[in-house]
Structure formats: structure tokens, C-alpha cells
């Protein structure tokens, strides 16, 4: 505990953002890391609790009080070492994690919580700048080989941990670049792709092989991989999209969010995309169906492309309006401290311009004579709790409304992994939610030598959960490879 009264002396501080009028003119990150003196003060705000509930909030179990103390003592290199002990990629989580650790901070019971995410980002950036984060190849090799299918955060974390155990690891990725959703699912203004590429290059220097542009199950069969590798990890995500099955779904101008975001990222990277149908928001009325992070990313990207208007719909009721960091006594009853708070959240993309609406159900898309989208019709929903305590809704009579739109993005989540390819070829068991069936101790599927982690196993979730699952799956695979035959 750097300063006994640090939490009483210093106010919470977070990184400054570039003004909205400026940042919508480019795709670069617009958040500046806090300076060294502010970093020390924010670390000193940590109370070094007897029972640090930030551990409970973080799926990785980050030893947050330890590195906060080291930061307050100006020992950033040792603090980074403590951070890297549990988190493979703090340069990612320090930017795109919603920080459930802060929601669980004990200081947050009565004051603003510690700026954990800001400290994490500052440590990671300083680690790369100072050369503290560098390749760490294993000192020996076991001779065992592992194939990791999918290079998202779960696959990358598992690959790095398995490589550190001394196994030879090859990561297969169907896209042309590694990173999964880190590369093509999150816009540059939240996570610049140079940071993903930097981490991949570091992993290659550690001895990990990446094979991109390989659609496993089609370009190479699972039988071939089983012959060549001692173990296989399925970490290819939950890519089966939830759709909006309403009249007019096939009109031109309605796209999945992933199509829009991926194309935008390729354009920013300078790829040749002339063979693709251009999806551009420039000068158009854009509607985003879905109120989550992906929908927010569509909002920010549309604003940067110069949309005439951006509107976002959410089928659920509007969450309660609370303080940015509500005290325990202000939280809704269903999410008491230290749980993640159910509250209205305004992202940086929303700050840049967006009309937001809740309790709206999309009814139909309308097109002009050429089949081009021109409007979306919605109706309001009335939500209620039935006698069994279940939340239900019914349409509000006479509430239909026609919204002008030339572009609509569907961002209503995913329903599980696509079974075509590895899952079907292996015949691995699927659970009732449509995800790969594997428990949280062995991460083993119903097929010997095949494991699963990340969104493919748990369903659509956070990057920090994916990293956690990748690490635990790597530990389980290591035990499997070390066990006698």
C-alpha cells in the first residue's frame, strides 16, 4: 500500500480523450495514457483490501493490489511483471475490457473505484516502449505438437501458454491475418491493428507458427490434423450470427455488423477490396439494430464515414440512469456490489453522435422499386414480469413507426460456433446452447485429444474471458500431453 490515505487524498483520474469533432475525422486511437505522476497517484488510491474483490470481478484473477502497490512505489517494471503473470495481453484488455474489476472494487462501495484499466494500459504501453515486453522462447522443447484452431484472444493466449510449456504450436486462421475479432471485429479507433500485429510478431519470435488463409475443415481436414498433432484446441469462436428474420430482410442495404466492420478495417489497412460490394455509410441514414459493443462500433465507424444520421435500436428496456461509477447503495437490486452493474452506459462512439432508442422491435424493411432499402418499420414493446417472475413483452397497439434508412446493420449477437468444418468432421458433442461441450476443468471435448476454449465453448463473451479460457485450456492440454499413454 503505497500511501495509507491515498484513496482519501487523490481523486479518480482516467485517460483524456481527443475531442469528438477531431477524432471522428480519423481511425486512430484517441485515448492518451495517463502520465507517470498521475499513474503513481492512481496506484496509490488502491486500499490493499484484506479481501480484494477486484480479483472476484476479473476472470483472469489479476493480482491487482500487488501491481497497484508497485506502481505507487514507482516500480513500473516489476508491476508489469506481476500483471503479465496472469494476463498475456494487457495491451488489449487495457483498451477494450469493460473492467468488471472496477465494478467489484471495494473502494467503489462509497467512492469512485480505482482506475484499474487505465493503470493496466499505461503499464502495457510502457512495457513495449521500454523493451520490458520482449520474446520469451522456451528453454527446452518437449517434441509434442499442438494445433490451435482460431487466432482470437483465446487461441492466442492458449498458444503462448503452450509454447511456454515447450510444445510446438501452430495456429490456424481462416482470415488473411491473425487476431480474430481483435483484428477484424474491433475498429482501429478502439484498438489499432499495429498493436495486434506487434503481439503476433512477438509470438512468432517465441517460436509459434501462424498459418493464415487456411479454413480448417475444408483446406485441411481434421483427420489430417489429428495425424500431425498430439492435441488440438478448438478456439474458433462463436461465429454463427443471430439474424433479424422479418419481411424485407433480403433487400439491398441490410448487412450484418461483421460485414461492415471487417470491410472498414480492411479499407483502413489499405487492402485492395475492389472485388467486394462497398458498404459505406457516407451520406446515408444509418440504423443499427442491437445495443451492445458491436452495435456501438458500427455507430463510431458510421460517424467516421460521414453518415447523415445514425440511430441505434435496442429491443430491451432502457437501463437505469446511474452515476458513471455508482456507489453500492445506488445499484439496482438485481446487480448488487460486487457484481457487474446493470445500468445505462454511453460509449465513446455514442458521444460522437447517435440517437438511441429502447423497447423497439423491428417489424419490416421497406425497399424502393429497385430493391434498395429506404426505411425500417418498428413498433414499441411493453415489458412486464409475469407471475413466475419472468420478463416478457407485448407489442404496444398503434405504435408502429417508419424510420428512413438506406443502410441497416444487424448487431444482435451470436448463437454459437458454426458446426460446418471441425465440429462436424470430428463429431464433438454440442451442449443445449449450441456450444462445444467441454467442462471448465479439463476443457476436453467428447473426442480424445481435442479441447475447446473461448466463445466456441462458453458462447459469445468478453475478450478477458477468452484469454482466461485460453490459459486454462493450455494448462489442461499440458496435463494431457504429460500423462502416460
C-alpha positions as CSV (number, residue, x, y, z in Angstrom):
1,X,0.0,0.0,0.0
2,X,1.9,3.0,-1.3
3,X,0.0,5.6,0.7
4,X,-2.2,4.7,3.6
5,X,-4.5,7.6,2.8
6,X,-4.1,7.6,-1.0
7,X,-7.7,6.8,-1.6
8,X,-8.7,9.9,0.5
9,X,-6.1,12.2,-1.0
10,X,-6.4,11.6,-4.7
11,X,-9.4,11.7,-7.0
12,X,-10.0,9.1,-9.6
13,X,-8.5,10.0,-13.0
14,X,-8.9,8.4,-16.4
15,X,-7.1,8.9,-19.7
16,X,-8.1,12.0,-21.7
17,X,-10.0,11.7,-24.9
18,X,-9.5,13.7,-28.1
19,X,-12.5,16.0,-28.7
20,X,-15.2,14.3,-30.7
21,X,-15.1,16.9,-33.5
22,X,-11.5,15.9,-34.1
23,X,-11.5,12.1,-33.5
24,X,-14.3,11.4,-36.0
25,X,-12.0,12.6,-38.7
26,X,-9.6,9.7,-38.4
27,X,-9.5,6.0,-37.3
28,X,-6.6,6.2,-34.9
29,X,-6.9,5.6,-31.1
30,X,-7.9,8.8,-29.4
31,X,-7.2,8.0,-25.7
32,X,-4.0,9.1,-24.2
33,X,-2.3,7.1,-21.4
34,X,-2.0,8.9,-18.1
35,X,1.4,10.4,-17.3
36,X,3.9,8.9,-14.8
37,X,3.0,11.1,-11.9
38,X,-0.8,10.5,-12.3
39,X,0.0,6.8,-12.7
40,X,1.6,6.8,-9.3
41,X,-1.3,8.7,-7.7
42,X,-3.9,6.3,-9.2
43,X,-1.9,3.3,-8.0
44,X,-1.8,4.9,-4.5
45,X,-5.6,5.0,-4.4
46,X,-5.7,1.2,-4.1
47,X,-6.6,0.4,-0.4
48,X,-4.9,-3.0,-0.5
49,X,-8.1,-4.6,0.9
50,X,-7.9,-7.6,3.2
51,X,-10.3,-9.3,0.7
52,X,-9.7,-7.7,-2.7
53,X,-12.9,-8.2,-4.6
54,X,-11.3,-6.9,-7.8
55,X,-9.9,-10.5,-8.0
56,X,-13.5,-11.7,-8.0
57,X,-14.5,-9.3,-10.8
58,X,-11.6,-10.2,-13.1
59,X,-11.9,-13.6,-14.9
60,X,-8.1,-13.7,-15.1
61,X,-7.7,-13.3,-11.4
62,X,-5.2,-10.5,-11.9
63,X,-3.3,-9.7,-8.7
64,X,-4.4,-6.1,-8.9
65,X,-3.5,-4.8,-5.4
66,X,0.1,-6.1,-5.9
67,X,0.8,-4.2,-9.1
68,X,-1.1,-1.1,-7.9
69,X,1.3,-1.0,-4.9
70,X,4.3,-1.4,-7.1
71,X,3.1,1.4,-9.4
72,X,2.6,3.7,-6.4
73,X,6.2,2.9,-5.4
74,X,7.3,3.9,-9.0
75,X,8.5,0.3,-9.7
76,X,6.6,0.0,-13.1
77,X,8.8,-2.8,-14.4
78,X,8.1,-5.1,-11.5
79,X,4.4,-4.0,-11.6
80,X,4.3,-5.1,-15.3
81,X,5.8,-8.4,-14.4
82,X,3.0,-9.0,-11.8
83,X,0.4,-8.0,-14.4
84,X,1.9,-10.3,-17.1
85,X,1.9,-13.2,-14.6
86,X,-1.9,-13.6,-15.1
87,X,-2.7,-11.7,-18.3
88,X,-1.0,-12.5,-21.6
89,X,-2.2,-9.4,-23.4
90,X,-2.7,-6.3,-21.2
91,X,-2.3,-4.1,-24.2
92,X,-5.6,-5.4,-25.4
93,X,-7.6,-5.7,-22.1
94,X,-6.3,-2.2,-21.0
95,X,-8.2,-0.8,-24.0
96,X,-11.3,-3.0,-24.7
97,X,-12.2,-4.7,-21.5
98,X,-15.3,-3.2,-19.8
99,X,-13.4,-3.6,-16.5
100,X,-15.6,-5.7,-14.3
101,X,-12.7,-5.5,-11.8
102,X,-13.6,-1.8,-11.3
103,X,-17.2,-2.7,-10.7
104,X,-16.0,-5.0,-7.9
105,X,-13.5,-2.6,-6.3
106,X,-14.1,-2.2,-2.6
107,X,-13.4,1.5,-2.8
108,X,-16.4,1.7,-5.2
109,X,-18.7,0.9,-2.3
110,X,-18.6,4.5,-1.2
111,X,-16.2,6.4,-3.6
112,X,-15.1,6.2,-7.2
113,X,-13.2,2.9,-7.8
114,X,-9.5,2.7,-8.6
115,X,-8.7,3.3,-12.3
116,X,-7.5,-0.2,-12.8
117,X,-7.9,-0.3,-16.6
118,X,-6.1,2.9,-17.1
119,X,-3.1,1.7,-15.0
120,X,-3.1,-1.6,-17.0
121,X,-3.0,0.2,-20.3
122,X,-0.2,2.5,-19.1
123,X,1.9,-0.4,-17.9
124,X,1.5,-2.3,-21.1
125,X,2.4,0.6,-23.3
126,X,5.4,1.5,-21.2
127,X,6.5,-2.2,-21.2
128,X,6.7,-2.2,-25.0
129,X,8.2,1.3,-25.2
130,X,10.9,0.4,-22.7
131,X,11.6,-3.1,-24.1
132,X,10.3,-4.8,-20.9
133,X,7.9,-6.9,-23.0
134,X,10.1,-9.0,-25.3
135,X,10.1,-12.5,-26.8
136,X,10.4,-15.3,-24.2
137,X,11.1,-18.5,-26.1
138,X,11.1,-21.7,-24.0
139,X,14.4,-23.1,-22.8
140,X,13.5,-26.6,-23.9
141,X,11.2,-28.4,-26.3
142,X,9.1,-31.4,-25.4
143,X,8.7,-32.6,-29.0
144,X,4.9,-32.5,-28.7
145,X,2.9,-30.6,-31.3
146,X,-0.4,-28.8,-30.7
147,X,-2.7,-27.3,-33.3
148,X,-4.8,-24.3,-32.3
149,X,-7.8,-23.5,-34.5
150,X,-8.6,-19.8,-34.4
151,X,-6.3,-16.9,-33.6
152,X,-8.7,-14.8,-31.5
153,X,-7.8,-13.9,-27.9
154,X,-8.5,-17.5,-26.6
155,X,-6.4,-19.1,-29.3
156,X,-3.5,-16.6,-28.9
157,X,-3.5,-17.0,-25.1
158,X,-3.5,-20.8,-25.3
159,X,-0.8,-20.8,-28.0
160,X,1.5,-18.6,-25.9
161,X,1.0,-20.7,-22.7
162,X,1.5,-24.0,-24.6
163,X,4.6,-22.6,-26.2
164,X,6.0,-21.6,-22.8
165,X,5.5,-25.3,-21.8
166,X,7.9,-26.2,-24.5
167,X,5.4,-27.7,-27.0
168,X,5.5,-26.8,-30.7
169,X,2.4,-24.8,-31.5
170,X,0.8,-24.0,-34.9
171,X,-2.1,-21.5,-35.0
172,X,-4.6,-21.9,-37.9
173,X,-6.6,-18.9,-39.0
174,X,-9.0,-18.7,-41.9
175,X,-8.7,-15.0,-42.3
176,X,-5.6,-13.5,-44.0
177,X,-4.3,-12.0,-40.8
178,X,-4.1,-13.4,-37.2
179,X,-6.1,-11.9,-34.4
180,X,-9.7,-13.0,-34.9
181,X,-12.1,-10.4,-33.5
182,X,-9.1,-8.4,-32.3
183,X,-8.2,-7.8,-35.9
184,X,-11.5,-7.6,-37.8
185,X,-14.2,-7.3,-35.1
186,X,-12.9,-4.2,-33.3
187,X,-12.3,-0.9,-35.1
188,X,-8.9,0.8,-35.1
189,X,-10.1,3.7,-33.1
190,X,-10.6,1.3,-30.2
191,X,-7.6,-1.0,-30.9
192,X,-5.1,-0.1,-33.6
193,X,-4.1,-3.1,-35.6
194,X,-0.4,-2.3,-35.3
195,X,-0.7,-3.4,-31.7
196,X,-2.2,-6.8,-32.7
197,X,0.4,-7.3,-35.3
198,X,3.1,-6.3,-32.8
199,X,2.0,-9.0,-30.4
200,X,1.8,-11.7,-33.2
201,X,5.3,-10.8,-34.3
202,X,6.5,-11.3,-30.7
203,X,4.8,-14.7,-30.5
204,X,6.4,-15.7,-33.8
205,X,9.8,-14.7,-32.3
206,X,9.0,-17.1,-29.4
207,X,8.6,-20.0,-31.8
208,X,4.9,-20.1,-32.5
209,X,3.8,-20.7,-36.2
210,X,0.8,-19.0,-37.8
211,X,-0.9,-20.4,-40.9
212,X,-3.4,-17.8,-42.2
213,X,-5.8,-18.2,-45.0
214,X,-6.4,-21.8,-44.0
215,X,-10.1,-22.7,-43.4
216,X,-9.7,-25.8,-41.2
217,X,-12.2,-28.5,-42.1
218,X,-12.0,-27.5,-45.8
219,X,-8.5,-26.6,-46.8
220,X,-7.2,-29.2,-44.4
221,X,-9.3,-31.9,-42.8
222,X,-9.4,-32.7,-39.1
223,X,-8.2,-36.3,-39.9
224,X,-5.1,-34.7,-41.3
225,X,-4.6,-32.6,-38.2
226,X,-5.1,-35.5,-35.9
227,X,-2.4,-37.4,-37.6
228,X,0.1,-34.5,-37.5
229,X,-0.6,-33.2,-33.9
230,X,-0.6,-34.6,-30.4
231,X,-3.5,-32.4,-29.4
232,X,-5.9,-29.9,-31.0
233,X,-7.6,-26.9,-29.5
234,X,-10.9,-25.6,-31.0
235,X,-10.9,-21.9,-30.3
236,X,-12.5,-20.6,-33.5
237,X,-15.2,-18.5,-31.8
238,X,-19.0,-18.3,-31.9
239,X,-19.4,-17.1,-35.4
240,X,-23.0,-18.2,-36.1
241,X,-24.8,-14.8,-36.3
242,X,-28.2,-14.2,-34.8
243,X,-30.4,-12.7,-37.5
244,X,-33.5,-10.5,-37.7
245,X,-36.0,-12.7,-39.6
246,X,-38.5,-10.1,-40.7
247,X,-40.1,-9.2,-44.1
248,X,-37.6,-7.5,-46.4
249,X,-34.5,-9.0,-44.9
250,X,-33.1,-9.6,-48.3
251,X,-33.3,-6.1,-49.6
252,X,-30.1,-4.3,-50.6
253,X,-28.7,-2.2,-47.8
254,X,-29.2,-4.6,-44.8
255,X,-26.0,-6.2,-43.6
256,X,-24.6,-8.0,-40.6
257,X,-22.4,-5.7,-38.5
258,X,-19.4,-8.0,-39.0
259,X,-19.5,-7.4,-42.8
260,X,-19.4,-3.7,-42.3
261,X,-16.7,-3.6,-39.6
262,X,-14.4,-6.1,-41.4
263,X,-14.6,-4.2,-44.7
264,X,-13.9,-0.9,-42.9
265,X,-10.9,-2.4,-41.2
266,X,-9.6,-3.7,-44.5
267,X,-10.1,-0.3,-46.0
268,X,-8.2,1.4,-43.2
269,X,-5.3,-1.2,-43.5
270,X,-5.0,-0.3,-47.2
271,X,-6.2,-3.6,-48.6
272,X,-7.4,-4.0,-52.1
273,X,-11.2,-4.5,-51.7
274,X,-12.3,-3.6,-55.2
275,X,-13.8,-7.1,-55.6
276,X,-16.2,-6.5,-52.6
277,X,-19.5,-4.8,-52.7
278,X,-18.8,-1.4,-51.0
279,X,-20.6,-0.9,-47.7
280,X,-20.2,2.8,-46.9
281,X,-22.3,5.0,-44.6
282,X,-21.2,8.2,-46.3
283,X,-24.3,10.5,-46.7
284,X,-26.7,7.8,-45.6
285,X,-29.3,7.4,-42.8
286,X,-27.9,4.5,-40.8
287,X,-29.8,2.4,-38.3
288,X,-28.0,-0.1,-36.0
289,X,-30.2,-2.9,-34.6
290,X,-28.6,-4.0,-31.3
291,X,-27.4,-2.0,-28.3
292,X,-24.2,-3.9,-27.4
293,X,-20.5,-3.2,-28.1
294,X,-20.6,-4.4,-31.7
295,X,-23.5,-2.0,-32.4
296,X,-21.6,0.8,-30.7
297,X,-18.6,0.0,-33.0
298,X,-21.0,0.4,-36.0
299,X,-22.0,3.8,-34.7
300,X,-18.4,5.0,-34.4
301,X,-17.5,3.7,-37.8
302,X,-20.6,5.2,-39.5
303,X,-19.8,8.6,-38.0
304,X,-16.2,8.4,-39.3
305,X,-17.5,7.5,-42.8
306,X,-19.7,10.6,-42.7
307,X,-23.2,9.2,-42.2
308,X,-26.0,11.7,-42.5
309,X,-27.6,10.3,-39.4
310,X,-27.0,7.4,-37.0
311,X,-29.8,5.7,-35.0
312,X,-29.5,2.7,-32.7
313,X,-32.3,0.4,-31.6
314,X,-32.4,-1.9,-28.6
315,X,-35.2,-4.4,-28.0
316,X,-34.7,-4.4,-24.2
317,X,-35.9,-1.6,-21.9
318,X,-33.7,1.4,-21.2
319,X,-31.4,0.5,-18.3
320,X,-31.5,2.7,-15.2
321,X,-29.6,6.0,-15.4
322,X,-26.9,5.9,-12.7
323,X,-23.7,7.7,-12.0
324,X,-20.8,6.6,-14.1
325,X,-19.4,4.7,-11.1
326,X,-22.4,4.1,-8.8
327,X,-21.9,3.5,-5.1
328,X,-23.1,0.2,-3.7
329,X,-26.3,1.8,-2.3
330,X,-27.2,3.2,-5.8
331,X,-27.0,-0.1,-7.7
332,X,-30.1,-1.9,-9.0
333,X,-31.3,-4.7,-6.7
334,X,-30.6,-7.3,-9.3
335,X,-26.9,-6.4,-9.6
336,X,-25.6,-5.5,-6.1
337,X,-21.9,-4.9,-5.4
338,X,-19.5,-6.5,-6.4
339,X,-21.4,-7.7,-9.5
340,X,-21.3,-6.0,-12.9
341,X,-23.8,-3.2,-12.7
342,X,-26.9,-3.2,-14.9
343,X,-27.0,0.5,-15.9
344,X,-27.2,2.8,-18.9
345,X,-23.7,3.0,-20.5
346,X,-22.7,5.6,-23.0
347,X,-19.7,4.6,-25.1
348,X,-17.2,6.9,-26.8
349,X,-19.0,6.2,-30.1
350,X,-22.3,7.3,-28.7
351,X,-20.6,10.5,-27.5
352,X,-19.7,11.2,-31.2
353,X,-23.4,11.3,-32.3
354,X,-26.2,8.8,-32.1
355,X,-29.9,8.8,-31.5
356,X,-30.6,5.8,-29.2
357,X,-34.0,4.1,-28.6
358,X,-35.1,1.2,-26.4
359,X,-38.0,-1.2,-26.2
360,X,-38.3,-1.3,-30.0
361,X,-39.0,-4.3,-32.2
362,X,-38.1,-4.3,-35.9
363,X,-41.1,-5.2,-37.9
364,X,-40.1,-5.0,-41.6
365,X,-37.7,-3.5,-44.0
366,X,-39.1,-1.4,-46.9
367,X,-37.4,-1.0,-50.3
368,X,-37.9,1.2,-53.4
369,X,-38.7,0.0,-56.9
370,X,-35.0,-1.0,-57.4
371,X,-34.9,-3.2,-54.3
372,X,-32.8,-0.7,-52.3
373,X,-33.6,-0.2,-48.7
374,X,-35.4,3.0,-47.9
375,X,-37.0,2.5,-44.5
376,X,-37.3,0.3,-41.4
377,X,-40.6,0.0,-39.6
378,X,-40.6,-0.6,-35.8
379,X,-43.1,-1.0,-33.0
380,X,-42.8,-0.3,-29.3
381,X,-42.8,-3.0,-26.7
382,X,-44.3,-3.0,-23.2
383,X,-42.2,-5.1,-20.9
384,X,-43.6,-6.8,-17.8
385,X,-42.9,-9.5,-15.2
386,X,-45.3,-12.4,-15.2
387,X,-46.5,-14.4,-12.2
388,X,-43.4,-16.7,-12.5
389,X,-41.0,-13.8,-12.3
390,X,-40.0,-14.0,-15.9
391,X,-39.5,-10.9,-18.0
392,X,-41.8,-10.8,-21.1
393,X,-43.1,-8.2,-23.5
394,X,-46.1,-7.5,-25.7
395,X,-46.4,-5.0,-28.6
396,X,-48.0,-1.6,-28.0
397,X,-51.0,-1.2,-30.2
398,X,-50.8,1.5,-32.8
399,X,-47.1,2.2,-32.0
400,X,-45.6,1.4,-35.5
401,X,-43.2,4.0,-36.8
402,X,-41.4,4.3,-40.1
403,X,-37.7,5.3,-39.9
404,X,-35.9,6.5,-43.1
405,X,-32.8,4.3,-43.7
406,X,-30.6,3.5,-46.6
407,X,-28.3,1.3,-44.5
408,X,-29.1,-1.1,-41.6
409,X,-26.6,-3.1,-39.6
410,X,-27.7,-6.1,-37.6
411,X,-25.7,-6.4,-34.4
412,X,-27.8,-8.7,-32.2
413,X,-25.1,-11.2,-31.2
414,X,-24.2,-14.7,-32.0
415,X,-25.8,-18.1,-31.3
416,X,-22.8,-20.3,-31.1
417,X,-20.0,-21.8,-33.2
418,X,-20.5,-22.7,-36.8
419,X,-20.6,-26.5,-36.9
420,X,-19.5,-26.8,-40.5
421,X,-15.9,-27.9,-40.6
422,X,-14.1,-29.0,-37.4
423,X,-17.1,-29.7,-35.3
424,X,-19.0,-31.8,-37.9
425,X,-15.8,-33.6,-39.0
426,X,-14.8,-34.6,-35.5
427,X,-18.3,-35.3,-34.3
428,X,-17.7,-33.4,-31.0
429,X,-20.7,-33.2,-28.7
430,X,-22.6,-29.9,-28.5
431,X,-24.5,-28.7,-25.4
432,X,-28.0,-27.4,-25.1
433,X,-26.9,-23.9,-26.0
434,X,-25.3,-25.0,-29.2
435,X,-21.7,-24.6,-28.0
436,X,-19.0,-27.2,-27.9
437,X,-19.5,-29.4,-24.8
438,X,-16.4,-29.3,-22.6
439,X,-16.2,-28.7,-18.8
440,X,-14.2,-26.0,-17.1
441,X,-11.6,-28.3,-15.5
442,X,-10.4,-30.4,-18.4
443,X,-11.6,-28.4,-21.4
444,X,-11.7,-31.7,-23.1
445,X,-14.4,-32.4,-25.7
446,X,-16.0,-35.8,-26.3
447,X,-13.2,-36.6,-28.8
448,X,-9.9,-37.7,-27.1
449,X,-7.1,-35.3,-27.7
450,X,-9.4,-32.4,-28.8
451,X,-10.1,-29.5,-26.5
452,X,-12.2,-26.3,-26.7
453,X,-12.0,-22.8,-25.2
454,X,-13.3,-19.3,-25.6
455,X,-16.5,-18.4,-27.3
456,X,-16.7,-21.7,-29.1
457,X,-17.1,-23.3,-25.6
458,X,-18.8,-20.7,-23.5
459,X,-20.7,-18.7,-26.1
460,X,-20.2,-15.0,-27.0
461,X,-18.4,-13.3,-24.2
462,X,-15.7,-10.8,-23.3
463,X,-12.1,-10.7,-24.5
464,X,-10.9,-11.1,-20.9
465,X,-12.9,-14.3,-20.6
466,X,-11.5,-15.6,-23.8
467,X,-7.9,-15.0,-22.6
468,X,-8.8,-16.7,-19.3
469,X,-10.2,-19.8,-21.1
470,X,-7.2,-20.0,-23.4
471,X,-4.8,-20.0,-20.4
472,X,-6.8,-22.7,-18.6
473,X,-7.2,-24.8,-21.7
474,X,-3.5,-24.7,-22.2
475,X,-2.9,-25.9,-18.7
476,X,-5.3,-28.8,-19.3
477,X,-3.7,-29.7,-22.6
478,X,-0.3,-29.6,-20.9
479,X,-1.5,-32.2,-18.3
480,X,-2.9,-34.3,-21.1
481,X,0.4,-34.3,-23.0
482,X,2.4,-35.1,-19.9
483,X,0.2,-38.0,-18.9
484,X,1.4,-41.5,-19.6
485,X,-0.1,-43.2,-22.7
